[in-house]
Amino acid sequence: MLSIDIDQFMLELKDGAFKSVGPSNKEATIKMYDVDGVEVREYGDKRVKIAFEDEQGSEIEVALFPEQAKAVASGLELLEEESEIFD
């Protein structure tokens, strides 16, 4: 399941094209539950891309710099050591 919440977002439909209207102070929160697939790969010369897909085919891709990817890996290792989730 994919959930998208976009604050202060308005679209204009004109001549078959969508255009964002209003100020550029928009914020979004995207959540994905029941992930069916995860892929990690290089993205360009300096980033790591993590792609998540659910069983309905919805996809989220996140591009991280190496230090951010290391922080995710460290966080997972720490959680594996300290939490019962991985048991």
C-alpha positions in Angstrom: 0.0 0.0 0.0 1.3 3.5 -0.9 0.1 6.6 0.9 0.9 10.1 -0.3 0.0 13.2 1.7 0.8 16.5 0.0 0.2 19.7 1.9 -0.8 22.9 0.1 -0.8 21.2 -3.3 -3.0 22.3 -6.2 -2.9 21.3 -9.8 -4.2 23.2 -12.8 -5.4 21.2 -15.8 -5.1 23.3 -19.0 -5.0 22.0 -22.6 -4.4 18.4 -21.3 -1.4 19.3 -19.2 -1.0 19.4 -15.5 0.7 22.4 -13.9 1.4 23.0 -10.2 -0.1 26.3 -9.1 0.4 28.4 -5.9 3.4 29.1 -3.8 6.4 26.7 -3.7 6.0 25.8 0.0 4.7 22.3 -0.6 5.6 19.4 1.6 4.9 15.7 1.0 5.0 12.5 3.1 5.1 9.2 1.3 4.7 5.9 3.1 4.8 2.4 1.7 3.6 -0.7 3.6 3.8 -4.4 2.7 7.0 -4.0 0.6 7.4 -6.9 -1.8 10.8 -6.1 -3.2 13.9 -4.1 -2.4 16.8 -3.4 -4.7 20.1 -1.6 -3.9 22.3 -0.3 -6.7 24.7 2.4 -7.8 23.2 5.7 -9.0 25.4 7.9 -11.0 29.0 8.4 -9.9 28.3 9.4 -6.2 25.1 7.9 -5.0 23.4 4.7 -3.9 19.8 4.1 -4.9 17.4 2.0 -2.9 14.2 1.0 -4.7 11.1 -0.4 -2.9 8.2 -2.0 -4.6 4.9 -3.3 -3.3 2.8 -6.2 -4.7 0.6 -3.7 -6.6 3.6 -2.4 -8.5 3.9 1.0 -6.7 7.6 2.0 -6.5 9.6 4.4 -4.3 13.2 5.2 -5.1 15.6 6.9 -2.7 19.0 8.2 -3.8 21.5 8.6 -1.0 25.1 9.8 -0.7 27.5 7.2 0.6 27.6 8.6 4.1 23.8 8.5 4.2 23.7 4.9 3.0 26.3 3.9 5.6 24.1 5.5 8.3 21.1 3.4 7.1 23.3 0.3 7.2 24.6 1.1 10.7 21.1 1.8 11.9 20.0 -1.6 10.6 22.9 -3.4 12.2 22.2 -1.7 15.5 18.5 -2.6 15.4 19.4 -6.2 14.6 21.6 -6.4 17.7 19.3 -4.6 20.1 15.8 -5.4 18.9 13.8 -8.6 18.8 12.4 -7.7 15.4 15.0 -9.8 13.6 14.6 -12.9 15.8 
